[in-house]
Amino acid sequence: MNNAGNFRGSIYAGIDNGVTSLDSITIQGFMGAEYIEIADYSSAKQIAETVNTKSDLTGVEAKAGTYAKIYNLSKTGEVSFTLHGSSEVSITATIDSTSDLSPLYEDLESKLAASHITPKLSADKGSIYLYAEEGENIGIEDFYNPTIPTIIEFVGLEPDGETETGVSKTLISEFVDSILVGGYVEFQSNEPFILFSGTGGRLFTTSSSAHIPVLEAVDEIDVTLEKNAEKALEVIENATGYVERIRSDVQAYESGFESIIKRLESASEQMERSKHRVIDADLASETVKLSSAVIQIQSQNALVTQANRLIPEYSLFLLRQ
């Protein structure tokens, strides 16, 4: 998201990151398409959370981060402002040298648990990098130094945490200036997907268009930089997770095939047993028929034999009469 405009002496509540519902997007992932509705003035964190509520329907996830830098303090003395992150915290530090912001860094670091904004002091101690890991807006409200005028520069950074983006803003203590910077939303998926942006123009440089993300290759990442090394590890972790999911799917299919094979083997055994039972029944039936035929033949033979013996005797008896 782009930096918000700088309003000298304005009330912090009147400054926003410019995101509106016109920035709502449609995600076409490998699992399906979903319309992602974005509320007015949503932070990068809120947008990522909204996308992730439908990741099981799209196959696309999102993560957020906000990066900024404060530098070029013009005068020493007590510097104070309210830092906006996940919550509001009061920051106060006495600066003895404009080239050494260590006291300001130390107070920012002491408020990390409340603000969720991680500070990092530059090697020359003249700048402080701010990082909101979850993607909250980073805001400075009512920058003040009794020595008037005192200025300090504030600028948003790319996700590499180094490259400046947008226009740096000059905060002037005379006007008790306020400013905020919005974050970045990174969309991730293990399969190709398309984003269709809304017409607001804050989430993408081009509104009302399709955006096809680019696959990242580990061998193309310069791991000599700490941020890039972390990115490479993240890519490897995602790839490992993808392989694990494929393996899990293969194991599920394999388990299903094994179950089917067992059922088929069981059915085959039952059919074989049924076949033997049918054969046994048929054999028994034929045996009974054979036995019946043998008995009938034997009975007929016995009758014939008996008749052959009795008829001559009976005939002689009749002749004697």
Buried (B, 14 or more C-beta within 10 A) or exposed (E): BBBBEBBBEBEBEEBBBBBBEBBBBBBBBEBEEBEBEBEEBBBBBBBBBBBBEBBEEBBBBBBBBBBBBBBBBBBBBBBBBBBBBBEBBEBEBEBEEBEBBBBBBEBBBEBEEBBBBBBBBEEEEBBBBBBBBBBBBBBBBBBBBEEEEBBBBBBBBEBEBEEBBBEBBBBBBBBBBBBBBBBBBBBBBBEEBBBBBBEBBBBBEEBEEEBEBEEBEEEEBEBEBEBEEEBBEBBEEBEEEEEEEEEEEEEEEEEEEEEEEEEEEEEEEEEEEEEEEEEEEEEEEEEEEEEEEEEEEEEEEEEEEEEEEEEEEEEEEEEEE
